[in-house]
């Protein structure tokens, strides 16, 4: 595994909250599926997605999570604070970088 893939796999583990023996079976399976999708090119790394969407986000990124949806689709959820102090949750397709939805998270 090359260094970039290794770093991306670690980032995915952190996004899913996987922490060694403390991870339950579902988290471990989600982590493995995400790692496999990343290595197979079926999703982009967090750094790639951030580079794509950051110019289109209406504020400062506060946090990011990676969710697995039914059907195997991965979605990055960005928590964004707008200049007016509004908290938004912005869902981004992990494979394409397309913004799927923008919702108030207040």
C-alpha positions as CSV (number, residue, x, y, z in Angstrom):
1,X,0.0,0.0,0.0
2,X,1.5,3.4,-0.9
3,X,1.8,6.2,1.6
4,X,-1.2,8.2,0.3
5,X,-3.5,5.2,0.4
6,X,-2.2,4.4,3.9
7,X,-2.9,8.0,5.1
8,X,-6.3,7.9,3.5
9,X,-7.1,4.6,5.2
10,X,-6.1,6.1,8.6
11,X,-8.3,9.2,7.9
12,X,-11.2,6.9,7.1
13,X,-10.7,5.0,10.4
14,X,-10.7,8.3,12.3
15,X,-13.8,9.5,10.5
16,X,-15.7,6.3,11.4
17,X,-14.4,6.5,15.0
18,X,-12.7,3.2,14.8
19,X,-10.2,2.8,17.6
20,X,-8.6,-0.7,17.7
21,X,-10.2,-3.2,20.0
22,X,-12.9,-0.7,21.0
23,X,-14.5,-0.8,17.6
24,X,-17.6,-2.9,17.3
25,X,-18.2,-5.2,14.4
26,X,-20.3,-2.7,12.4
27,X,-17.7,0.0,12.6
28,X,-15.0,-2.5,11.6
29,X,-17.0,-3.6,8.6
30,X,-17.8,0.0,7.6
31,X,-14.1,0.9,7.9
32,X,-13.1,-2.1,5.7
33,X,-15.7,-1.3,3.1
34,X,-14.6,2.3,3.0
35,X,-10.9,1.4,2.7
36,X,-11.7,-1.1,-0.1
37,X,-13.8,1.5,-1.9
38,X,-11.0,4.1,-1.6
39,X,-8.3,1.6,-2.8
40,X,-10.5,0.5,-5.7
41,X,-11.2,4.1,-6.8
42,X,-14.9,4.0,-6.0
43,X,-14.6,6.9,-3.7
44,X,-12.3,9.9,-3.3
45,X,-10.1,10.6,-0.3
46,X,-11.1,13.2,2.2
47,X,-8.4,15.6,1.0
48,X,-9.6,15.2,-2.6
49,X,-13.3,15.8,-1.6
50,X,-12.3,18.8,0.5
51,X,-10.4,20.4,-2.3
52,X,-13.4,19.9,-4.7
53,X,-16.1,21.3,-2.4
54,X,-14.3,23.8,-0.2
55,X,-14.7,26.7,-2.7
56,X,-18.4,26.0,-2.9
57,X,-19.0,25.8,0.9
58,X,-20.8,28.8,2.4
59,X,-18.5,29.1,5.4
60,X,-16.0,27.5,7.7
61,X,-15.7,23.7,8.0
62,X,-16.1,22.6,11.6
63,X,-16.2,18.8,11.2
64,X,-16.5,16.0,8.7
65,X,-17.9,12.5,9.0
66,X,-18.1,9.6,6.6
67,X,-21.3,7.8,6.4
68,X,-22.2,4.6,4.7
69,X,-25.7,4.5,3.1
70,X,-27.8,1.5,2.1
71,X,-26.6,0.2,-1.2
72,X,-22.9,0.8,-0.4
73,X,-22.8,4.5,-1.2
74,X,-20.5,6.6,0.9
75,X,-21.3,10.2,1.8
76,X,-19.1,12.8,3.5
77,X,-21.1,15.0,5.9
78,X,-19.6,18.5,6.3
79,X,-20.6,20.6,9.3
80,X,-20.2,24.2,8.2
81,X,-20.6,27.5,10.1
82,X,-21.8,30.3,7.8
83,X,-20.5,33.9,8.2
84,X,-23.9,34.7,9.8
85,X,-23.4,32.0,12.5
86,X,-25.8,29.4,11.0
87,X,-24.8,25.7,11.2
88,X,-25.3,23.7,8.1
89,X,-24.9,20.0,7.3
90,X,-23.8,19.5,3.8
91,X,-23.8,16.0,2.3
92,X,-21.3,15.3,-0.4
93,X,-21.1,12.2,-2.6
94,X,-17.8,10.5,-1.8
95,X,-17.4,9.1,-5.3
96,X,-17.9,12.3,-7.3
97,X,-17.7,15.3,-4.9
98,X,-21.2,16.4,-5.9
99,X,-23.1,18.3,-3.2
100,X,-26.2,16.1,-2.5
101,X,-28.0,18.3,0.1
102,X,-27.6,21.3,2.4
103,X,-29.7,21.3,5.6
104,X,-29.9,23.5,8.6
105,X,-28.3,21.7,11.5
106,X,-29.4,24.1,14.3
